């Protein structure tokens, strides 16, 4: 991956370094050993030589690789980000970001055509970005960059040598002008190019040119053209902020601490692009292989400690890139034959669980030397890929004869091979996955640089200047493994996603928000429990709340007052001590240290008014067997419920505003009341007394009219049925004093005593009046007949009820006194009285009325 200037001497000038060719002992070539079925056999094709400048060049490129039994080409699609009228500058494809190379026109897209032709012939196409000296940051050899208005209008994105740091002007390095490796804006610009390629072209991979020369290192990489005040997003500004370094302190060109941050910035870009590439699922060539051509300068490290290597010193920590799984493969450019084997020996330290394909500087070597390097890399050390630099100059023949391709297919690549699979990218075989995303600060309204993202059971990583994080090598299996993940930064409210699920061999995205005010609760409801309490309930939607606040107002949607501070899990609250008959309006908000959520939707409820009785139930007296109905009238907040009670005990099913006791009996007499309830409480009515009246008396025998004589006596009687009858006799409808029994006895009858008599019988059930019985003056009886039979005298006469008829006799009319022979009560019919001792010749008889 170099532009070679051939010199008359036996050396080459490579990026300013003089490489001397050393004699190499010829080795005897035996029959080629059988090779594995999967190998990455690729060649780099740069923009400075033939490759894909036309359809003919593309066709020749493909056919040449096929003849050499190669299976991939790494083609330089961006050598410089400007256009200067030559084919090597500008995008080698139809870019919407970069100016086009002169090789690109409306009818010819070199990259698109190459993808079509190469894939048809079993050749993968990997897009190579960047160039020697300034690696992926290289823009142009002049200022401003021709045809690139975006970069020309943003000089603050550029880095300059340390001596020009923050001078307010762009300055060049030995290899031209380059973007600031630590600037988030510059990084984003580079990332956009990668995304464009992966999205729009069916490429099989992305390959970085990671080569930085010593002159760039010593002059100082990563120093900004503008001051931190003018541009606070430079790499140096980020370093100062992260290390709390004053703005007037500028590190030296090779400052070790700043060097660590410059490596970090490079790693951020590498990791970010890994995530972006893997996340673009629309590319049908996925999984794309993500590689970098990395430095393997002398001297070779003497141990597995990578830090003494030139690559590490020049800010390319490709060992960590492999160890962290940011790259699928590294391609160390082992161009010096004198150190090739040593590098192959040492590189096994840093292979980890990814691939290392050896980069072969074929343009410096003879065919036989190249073969010996292939044999050592493949057969001795077990590497499964090699990349030849370059397709255009595949050996050091002078003039170039191009015989390498037939030579290598005859002596080493004797059969075709497929590219190696990436087991870590295959869900069926992978045991790890990747999580990426972005961290945003809601309070600052900006993405967060240097935030920490901690994956439980996985790595802890920091965000880049654009707030992106990439966490790799996270254990995953099956349909996914859950890893609770937290984003945090000192002084900010963290966020945890407890159910972040990582997929084996795949990438998932989870974005975080720091200082995130909680999501508002939802579904707020308010229900009056009684006249002084309202119950609230809601759904919590926030995962980062530290509390909930309940607010209340007497006016809808206005003037809320906080009434309760609750825990974050609280989802209900009962507001007590309220006034009856009042409408209250409520909202709830979630809170944390970052602030509060918006209010929930409003909910309202009206406390009920307790029942008030307008009309009390009234006492009743009803005859036994009749219905007794009690009723009450009350006001209060509906619904009102009623419960009638008899002698303070609830009556089953008596739950209406009225209650009827059907066919009331004596046992039903007592106290009746009603309890009226609603949510506000219960009001008890006064007691109403039910008096169950017995049946009214019934006259079973009326008094009978009687006849009497003055001075005599008479007795009326009446018979009545019924409970506890009370009698009252009347003469001429006037109560007779003391005449309160069933019998009325009248003595010493006088003229005033004669008349109509009746009895009134009463009890609590009513009264009944007997028929009228007349007490009349008795009349003399009428003799009906008299007879004497033997010694028995019989006398028949009419009688009246009432009088007593006495049969009296004298033996002689002159006897002084009548003797009573017999006495009988009048029957109202003919009475027969007899005298069985009528033995005398004569006797005198009379009837005496009493």
Order of alpha helices (4+ residues) and beta strands (2+ residues): beta-beta-beta-beta-alpha-beta-alpha-beta-beta-alpha-beta-beta-alpha-beta-alpha-beta-alpha-alpha-beta-alpha-alpha-beta-alpha-beta-beta-alpha-beta-alpha-beta-beta-beta-beta-beta-beta-beta-beta-beta-beta-beta-beta-beta-beta-beta-beta-beta-beta-beta-beta-beta-beta-beta-beta-beta-beta-beta-beta-beta-beta-beta-beta-beta-beta-beta-beta-beta-beta-beta-beta-beta-beta-beta-beta-beta
